Amino acid sequence: MDLQKIATYGSAAAVVSTGAVVGGISAVDSVKGGPEKREIARMEEVRILVAEEVHRQLSNAFPKITGPVTGEKDPTLDYRQTIPKR
Protein backbone atom coordinates (compact mmCIF):
# COMPACT_ATOMS: atom_id res chain seq x y z
CA MET A 1 0.00 0.00 0.00
CA ASP A 2 2.85 2.37 0.70
CA LEU A 3 4.20 1.85 -2.79
CA GLN A 4 0.85 2.85 -4.26
CA LYS A 5 0.76 6.09 -2.22
CA ILE A 6 4.33 6.93 -3.18
CA ALA A 7 3.54 6.41 -6.87
CA THR A 8 0.37 8.51 -6.60
CA TYR A 9 2.10 11.36 -4.79
CA GLY A 10 5.07 11.19 -7.15
CA SER A 11 2.88 11.43 -10.25
CA ALA A 12 0.83 14.24 -8.70
CA ALA A 13 4.02 16.15 -7.90
CA ALA A 14 5.24 15.63 -11.46
CA VAL A 15 1.96 16.96 -12.88
CA VAL A 16 1.95 20.01 -10.63
CA SER A 17 5.60 20.82 -11.34
CA THR A 18 5.10 20.41 -15.09
CA GLY A 19 2.13 22.78 -14.95
CA ALA A 20 4.18 25.28 -12.96
CA VAL A 21 7.07 25.13 -15.41
CA VAL A 22 4.83 25.49 -18.46
CA GLY A 23 2.90 28.32 -16.82
CA GLY A 24 6.13 30.04 -15.83
CA ILE A 25 7.54 29.78 -19.32
CA SER A 26 4.30 31.17 -20.72
CA ALA A 27 4.36 34.07 -18.25
CA VAL A 28 7.99 34.90 -19.04
CA ASP A 29 7.22 34.70 -22.77
CA SER A 30 4.32 37.14 -22.38
CA VAL A 31 6.39 39.57 -20.30
CA LYS A 32 9.23 39.62 -22.82
CA GLY A 33 6.83 40.28 -25.71
CA GLY A 34 6.97 36.85 -27.30
CA PRO A 35 3.50 36.91 -28.88
CA GLU A 36 4.11 40.33 -30.42
CA LYS A 37 7.50 39.26 -31.76
CA ARG A 38 5.98 36.15 -33.33
CA GLU A 39 3.20 38.21 -34.88
CA ILE A 40 5.70 40.70 -36.34
CA ALA A 41 7.83 37.86 -37.71
CA ARG A 42 4.75 36.23 -39.26
CA MET A 43 3.66 39.49 -40.86
CA GLU A 44 7.14 40.03 -42.27
CA GLU A 45 7.11 36.52 -43.73
CA VAL A 46 3.72 37.15 -45.35
CA ARG A 47 4.96 40.51 -46.67
CA ILE A 48 7.96 38.83 -48.31
CA LEU A 49 5.77 36.14 -49.89
CA VAL A 50 3.35 38.74 -51.26
CA ALA A 51 6.20 40.84 -52.65
CA GLU A 52 7.66 37.81 -54.44
CA GLU A 53 4.25 36.91 -55.89
CA VAL A 54 3.58 40.47 -57.08
CA HIS A 55 7.03 40.64 -58.69
CA ARG A 56 6.46 37.32 -60.46
CA GLN A 57 3.02 38.37 -61.70
CA LEU A 58 4.31 41.71 -63.00
CA SER A 59 7.24 40.10 -64.76
CA ASN A 60 4.85 37.62 -66.41
CA ALA A 61 2.41 40.37 -67.38
CA PHE A 62 5.08 42.43 -69.15
CA PRO A 63 7.50 39.99 -70.84
CA LYS A 64 10.77 41.17 -72.33
CA ILE A 65 10.00 39.58 -75.70
CA THR A 66 6.58 39.89 -77.32
CA GLY A 67 6.99 37.15 -79.88
CA PRO A 68 7.66 37.20 -83.62
CA VAL A 69 6.58 40.83 -84.13
CA THR A 70 8.93 42.51 -86.61
CA GLY A 71 7.26 45.89 -87.09
CA GLU A 72 6.78 47.88 -90.28
CA LYS A 73 9.44 48.63 -92.85
CA ASP A 74 10.83 52.13 -93.14
CA PRO A 75 9.29 54.08 -96.03
CA THR A 76 11.43 54.39 -99.16
CA LEU A 77 9.60 57.37 -100.67
CA ASP A 78 9.70 60.92 -99.42
CA TYR A 79 5.99 61.64 -98.99
CA ARG A 80 6.58 65.38 -99.01
CA GLN A 81 7.82 65.17 -102.60
CA THR A 82 5.88 62.23 -104.05
CA ILE A 83 2.35 61.07 -103.25
CA PRO A 84 1.94 57.32 -103.72
CA LYS A 85 -0.68 56.14 -106.20
CA ARG A 86 -3.53 53.97 -105.03
Secondary structure as UniProt FT lines:
FT   HELIX           2..31
FT   TURN            32..33
FT   HELIX           34..61
FT   TURN            79..81
//
